[in-house]
Amino acid sequence: MPKGFSSNILPNSSESGVGQVFSTGAGSGAARFTLSESDTGAPILATNNTGASATLIHECSSTALDELYLWAANYSGDDIVLTMSLDDTGFSTNGKYWKTTLAANGGLYMVFPGIPVTSGVKVFAKATNNTSIVQGFVLRRYPKSSGATSKVKKSGYDGQN
């Protein structure tokens, strides 16, 4: 058996320092999660509702940084407009919403490419009809230090190993 490995598992840090390569350090790391509104990973139907009944896609963590990856599809015979927003159920605050045209019977199209979001921000979607779905996952990055005070260090983007 190769040095540092036993029973097909990664070595611990006490075996000749080999485990140091695999260690993430205390209090840091990343994990992949389903969207908060789809615990099974199933697509979420984006309705044309706004306000209190707007379609919530994901609520970001308030203690970690979520890199959000979203794709959308249109299963109708007509092109539709998918509108997405951050914390704006009215889809009307400039700078907090964006629109994407989805071709008839098309998708999956990437509509949110791993953009970091944090502080409990909610992501909403609406479509010009009820024939659009949104699907994706979250890569959640945890703070490197529980005592971190700056947003950069809390997010794990401090340039330190």
C-alpha positions in Angstrom: 0.0 0.0 0.0 1.4 3.5 -0.8 2.9 5.4 2.0 0.4 7.7 3.8 -2.7 5.7 2.8 -4.5 3.0 4.6 -7.8 1.3 3.8 -8.4 3.6 0.8 -8.9 6.8 2.9 -6.9 10.0 2.9 -4.1 10.2 5.5 -4.5 12.2 8.7 -2.1 15.1 9.3 0.2 13.0 11.6 1.4 10.7 8.8 4.6 12.2 7.6 2.9 15.5 6.8 1.1 14.0 3.8 -2.3 15.1 5.2 -1.3 18.7 5.1 -2.0 18.8 1.4 -5.6 17.8 2.0 -6.2 20.0 5.0 -8.4 23.2 4.7 -7.4 24.7 8.1 -9.5 25.4 11.1 -12.8 27.2 10.5 -12.5 27.4 6.7 -13.8 25.5 3.8 -16.5 25.2 1.2 -19.4 22.9 0.6 -22.0 22.6 -2.2 -25.7 22.9 -1.3 -29.0 22.8 -3.1 -31.0 26.1 -3.4 -32.9 27.0 -0.2 -36.2 26.7 -2.1 -35.4 23.3 -3.6 -33.9 20.9 -1.1 -34.0 18.0 -3.6 -32.4 20.0 -6.4 -35.6 19.9 -8.5 -36.3 22.9 -10.8 -38.3 25.9 -9.4 -41.2 27.2 -11.4 -40.8 31.0 -12.0 -44.3 32.5 -11.9 -45.3 36.0 -13.1 -46.0 37.1 -9.5 -44.5 40.1 -7.8 -44.7 41.5 -4.2 -45.3 39.1 -1.4 -46.0 36.2 -3.8 -42.9 36.6 -5.9 -41.0 33.4 -6.6 -38.1 33.0 -4.1 -35.3 31.0 -5.6 -32.7 31.2 -2.9 -32.0 32.9 0.5 -28.3 33.3 1.0 -26.5 32.5 4.2 -26.1 35.2 6.7 -22.9 33.7 8.1 -21.0 32.6 4.9 -20.6 33.6 1.3 -22.7 31.9 -1.3 -21.4 31.5 -4.8 -24.7 31.1 -6.6 -24.9 29.1 -9.9 -28.3 29.3 -11.7 -29.6 28.0 -15.0 -33.1 28.6 -16.5 -35.2 27.0 -19.2 -38.3 27.9 -21.1 -40.6 25.1 -22.1 -43.2 27.1 -24.0 -43.5 27.7 -27.7 -42.8 31.4 -27.4 -39.8 33.4 -26.3 -40.2 34.8 -22.7 -38.4 37.3 -20.5 -37.1 36.0 -17.2 -36.5 38.8 -14.7 -34.4 38.1 -11.6 -33.7 40.4 -8.6 -31.7 40.6 -5.4 -34.0 41.5 -2.4 -36.5 43.3 -4.7 -39.9 41.5 -4.9 -41.3 44.4 -7.0 -38.5 44.0 -9.7 -38.3 47.7 -9.9 -35.2 49.0 -8.1 -32.5 49.9 -10.6 -29.3 47.9 -10.1 -31.1 45.1 -8.2 -32.8 43.3 -11.1 -31.9 42.1 -14.6 -33.7 40.6 -17.5 -32.8 37.7 -19.8 -34.7 36.5 -22.9 -35.2 32.7 -23.0 -35.8 31.3 -26.4 -38.9 29.1 -27.1 -38.4 25.6 -25.9 -34.9 26.5 -24.9 -32.5 26.0 -22.0 -30.8 25.4 -19.8 -29.2 28.9 -20.0 -26.8 30.1 -17.3 -28.4 33.2 -15.7 -26.3 33.6 -12.6 -22.7 32.4 -13.0 -21.3 31.9 -9.5 -21.6 35.5 -8.4 -20.8 35.8 -4.6 -23.7 36.9 -2.5 -24.0 37.0 1.3 -25.8 38.6 4.3 -29.1 36.8 3.8 -29.8 38.3 0.4 -32.9 36.8 -1.3 -32.9 36.0 -5.0 -36.3 36.2 -6.8 -37.4 35.4 -10.3 -40.5 36.0 -12.4 -41.3 35.1 -16.0 -43.7 36.5 -18.6 -45.7 33.3 -18.3 -45.6 30.2 -16.1 -43.4 28.1 -18.4 -39.9 28.9 -17.1 -37.9 27.0 -14.5 -34.8 27.9 -12.6 -32.4 25.3 -11.3 -28.9 25.4 -9.7 -26.7 25.0 -6.7 -24.7 27.0 -4.1 -21.0 26.8 -3.4 -20.9 28.1 0.2 -17.6 29.4 1.4 -17.1 29.6 5.2 -15.0 32.3 7.0 -11.4 31.4 7.6 -11.5 32.9 11.1 -14.4 33.1 13.5 -12.9 36.4 14.7 -12.8 38.0 11.2 -14.2 41.5 11.1 -13.7 42.7 7.5 -16.1 41.5 4.8 -13.2 40.3 2.8 -11.8 38.0 5.5 -15.3 36.8 6.5 -15.8 35.7 2.9 -12.6 33.8 2.7 -11.2 36.1 0.0 -8.3 37.4 2.0 -5.5 35.9 -0.1 -4.3 33.7 2.8 -3.9 29.9 2.8 
